[in-house]
Amino acid sequence: MKFKKLLHWTIVLPIISAIFYLAGFLNGGNVGNVLGIILLFGTVFAAVHHAEVVAHKVGEPYGTIILAICITILEVGLIISFMLSGTEGAMTYARDTVFAAVMLILNGILGICIWLGSRKYKEQFFITSSATTYLVSLIAILVLTLILPNYTQSIRGPFYSNAQLVFVSLACLTIYGSFLMFQTVRHRNYFVVEEADHTAHEAEPPSVLRTLISLVLLIVCLAVVILMAKGLSPVIEHFVETMGAPRALVGVIIASVVLLPEGLAAIRAARNNQIQTSINFGLGSALASVGLTIPAVSVVCVIYDIPFVLGLDMKSIILLALSVFIVMLSLSRGKTNHLYGTVLLVNLAAYIFTVIVP
């Protein structure tokens, strides 16, 4: 039994991926690239599995926080890998990826969770105060990072000067840190709903040894994903160019890779009538994606003197504002229904369509 546990795919796959990368097989032509992409996706799923093990040990809401931070580390690593590749359009990858992550979370993950949950249970209930807290923090950070750069005068264009980057980064970290204090200390009850039919069947927390093993493997997975993504970045960029699609699609692909496992976890929670957990997953990841990614990427860009585009164009601002407005209305009453999910998914389709056909 112990031997079978050692051969679990979440343990074996990261090791195989690390050997694959270190042996140089990633540059082995089309076959090597295809295998590399498969291993990359598998390692992302393994990373989230180990994050979930650690999260289960510490409990809610700390679990969703740990998972959101791990997803953000993956996102930052992928963004920096693409930016340091030095290819044309690299200076927009951070903006495009963060914007894509927010749009995919608000419209995609939340939309699917609300739609599926409402189809199965008609209405699902959550704590309104939690959604309001998430959205207040998220809106402030979104405006500071993705909209305000278009209207500053220190540098022409959708850029921040180094001084402005430092200030905005500190502002993002302050808001996110204050939110974490609110979520974990002062008003933890806003984010935890006791499910009578769920707690009875809840799995036992993992042992300390298993938690430590998952923590080590999580670090290995994150490192492997970042290294493999850097190696595969030319392949992804070539694929987008071959399609004739705008470079903004690269950001959507990066965000999709990072968010897919967590999106599945949120959908699974919604199908189990735990929409509060789905909201914690979705909005928590959106907040971490912007509030932590922008400061991290800013540090790298300042150190390596990389031009760093932040401001969105008007089309993207309109879609972002529409998404936030729809989510605010959908989560304002403390219960969901099928129509809210449908509208969010239509908005997601509009976003993806306008990325491919601008």
N, C-alpha and C positions, 0 to 999 in steps of 0.2 A: 504493500500500500504506500509506504514512504517512497519507494522507487518510482511508482506511478506519479506521485505528487511532484517528484523532481523532474519528470518528463512532461509536465503540464506545458501547454503551448505558450502561456504567458511567461514562462521561464526560458524555454528553449528558443523561441523566436527572437528575442532581443540578442541572445548570444550568437545565433546564426547571422543576424543582421550585422552585428559588429564584426564578425569574421569576414563576411561578404565585403564590407566596406574596406577593412584593413588590408585584405588580400588584393584589392584593386579590381575586383570583378565588376564594379559599378561602371567602369569605362570599357566594358567588353562588348560594345556594339549594341544592336537592338535587343538581343536576348538579355544581355546584362542590364539594360535599362528597364525592360519589362519586369524582370525579377526584382530589380531594385525598387521599383514602384510598389510591387506587391509586398515586399518586405517592409517598405516604409509605412504603408497602411496598416500592416499587421502590428508593427512596433508601436504605432500610435494607439491602437486598440489595447495593446498590452500595457502601455503607460497608463491609460485611463483605468484599466482593471486594477493595477497596483495602487493608483491613487484612490480608487473606491475602497480598497481593503483598508488603507490607512484612514480614510474618511469614516468608514464604518466603526473603526476602533474608537475614534474621538467623538463620534456622535454629531447630531445636528445642533446648531447650524454650521458647526466647524467643518463638517464633511463637505458641504457644498462649497465652502470657502477654499478648502484645500484643492478640490477638483478645479475650481475656477482659476486659481493661481497656477496650477500645473498646466492647464490649457493655455494660459497667458504666456508662460515660459516657452512652451512650444511655439506659440505665435511669434514671440519676439525673436526666438532663434531662427525661425524660417524667414522672417522679414529681413533680419540682419544678413543672413546668408545670401539672399537675393540682392540686397543693396550692395554688399561688398563684392559681388560678382562683376560690378563695373559696367554692366550692359546698358544700352540706351533705355531710358525711362526708369532706371533704378531708383531715382530720387522720388518717384511717386508711389513706390510699392508700399511703403508704410501707410500712407493715407488711404490708398485703394484697399489694402487688406483690412485696416481698422474699420473703414466705412462698410466694406463688404460683410465683416463679422457682425457689425451692429444690425445691418439690414437683414442678414440671414437669421439672426437671433430673434429680432422683433417680429419679423413677418413669417419666417420659416419655422423655427423651433416653436415659438409661442403659437403661431397659427395652426400648425399640425397638432400640437398638444390640446389646444382648445377645441379644434374640430373633431378629433378622435374621441376626446373625453366627453364632449357633448353628444356625439353620436351614440355613445354607449350608455351614458348616465343622464342625458338630457341637460341637466345643469350640474355644475361642480362649484363648490364653495371654497373661498380662501379669505385670508385676512386682508382687508383693504389697506390697512396702515402699512403693511409690508410693501405692497405694490407702489404706494405713494412715495415711500421712502426711497425705494430703488429709482423711481422715475425722476424725482427731484434732483438726486445726486447725478444721475445719468445725463439729464438735460443740461445741467450746468457745465459738466465736463465736455459734452459734445459741442456746445456753443464756443467754449474757450479754445478747443483744439481744432475744430473743423470748419468753423464759420468766421470767427473773429479775425483769423489771419488775412482774410480778403480785404479787411478794412483798416489795417494798421499802415503806418506811413514810414516806418524806419527803413524798410526794404520794399521795393516795388514788387508786386505780384503776390501770390498766395504763400508767402514765406513769413517766418518769424526771424528776427535777429537773435543772436546767441543770448543776449540779456532777456529778451522776451521768452525764448525757449526755457530758460532757467526758471523764470517766474511762473509760466504756465505749468511747467512740470511740477514745481512745488505746490501750486494750487491744486493740481490733479491729485497729488499724493496726500495733501491735507484733506480734501473731500473724501477720498477713498479711505484714508485712515480713520476719519471721523465716522464714516459709515460703518466700518468694521467694529468700532467701539460701540456704536448704537446697536448693531446687530448681535453682538456677542455678550455685551455686558448690560447696558441700560434697558434695552427692550427686546431681549431674546425671545420673549413670548410672541412677538409679532410674526416671527418667521418659523414657528414650530406648531404644527397642528397634530394633536393626538388622534390617530385613527383607531377607533375601537375594534374594527374588524381586521386591522393590519397588525397591531402590536402583538396580538396573540400568536401570529405566525412569523414574527420577525426572527431572522436568523441570529444565532449567538454571535457576539463580537469575536473577531479573530484573536488568537493568542498573541502575546507580546513578541514571541519569536517570529511568527508569521508576519506580523506587522513590520518588524525590523527588516526582514528579508524583502518584503514588498517595497519598503522605503529605499533600500539599496538598488533593487531592480528598477524602481521608478527613475532614479538618477541615471542609471545606465541607459534606459529607454530614451530619456530626454536628450542625452548626449548623442546617441545613435541617430535619432530622428533629425537633429540639427545638422549633423555631419552628412547624412545621406541626402537631405534636402539641398544642401549646398552643392553636392555633386550632381544632383538631378536638375538643378535650376536651368541650365542651358537647354535641357530636353523639354521642359515645360514651356519655356519661352519660345522655342522653335515650334512646338505644337500650336501655340496661340498664333504665331505668325503664319503658319501654314493654313490655319483656318481663315486667315484674313480678318481676325477679330481685333478689337482695340486691346492695348496692353493692360487696361483696367481688368480684363478677364483673368490675368495672372493673380491679381489680388483676390478675386472671387475663388479661384482654385485653391490658393493658400488657405483662405478662411474656411473653405469647405472641408479640406483635409483635417484641419485642427478641430473644427466644431462637430464633425460627424459622430464621433463616439459619445460626446456629451449630449448631442441632440437625441441620440438613441436612448440614453439614460433618462432624459426628460420625458420622452414619448412613453417609455415604459412606465414611468411614474404616473403619467396622466391616465394610461389605460388601467392602472391599479387604483384609480380614484384618489390620487394624491397630487392634485393640481397645484397645491401650495409648494410642494417639492419641485414640480416642473417650473414654476415661476422663480423659485430660488435658483435653480440651475440656469435658466435663461437670462433673467435680468442680472443675476450675480455675475455671470460670464461677460455680459455686455459691459457692465460697469468696470470689471477688472480689465477687459480687453482694451478699453480706452484709457482708464485711469492709471494703469500700470505700463501698458505698452508704449504710449507716447513718451513718458519720462525716460524709459529704458532706451528707446531708439534715439531720443534726443541726445543722451549722453554719448552714444556711439557716433552720431553724426557730428557732434561738436569735436570729439577727440580726433576723428579721421577727416574732418573738414569736408563732409559729404553734404551737398545741397539737399534740402529736406522740404519737400512740398507738403503743406498741410491743408490749405484752404480748398474747399469743394467748389465745383462749378454750380451755376444756378439750378440746372436740372437736378443735380444730386441733392442740393439743399431742399428743393421742393419735395423730392421723394422722401428724404429724411424727416422733414417736418410732418409730412402726411403720415408716415409710419408711427412717429411718436404720438401724434394726435389720435390716431386710431387705437393705439395701445392704451393711451390714457382713458379714452372713453370705454374701451372694452373691459378695463380693470377697475372702473370707478364704482361699481355696485357690489363688489364682493362675490359675484357669481358669473359664470360664463354661459354662453349658449352657442349653438351651431353657426349662427350668422356671423358672429365676431371672427371665428376661425376662417370662414369663407372669404371675408373681406381682406383679412391679413394675407391669405394665400394669393389672392388676386393681385394685391400690392407687391408681393414677392415676385410674381410672374412679370409684372410691369417693370420692376427693377432689373431683373435678369435680361429681359428682352431689350431694354434700352442700353444695357451694357454691351450686348452683342451687336445691336443695330442702333447706334447712337443717333 
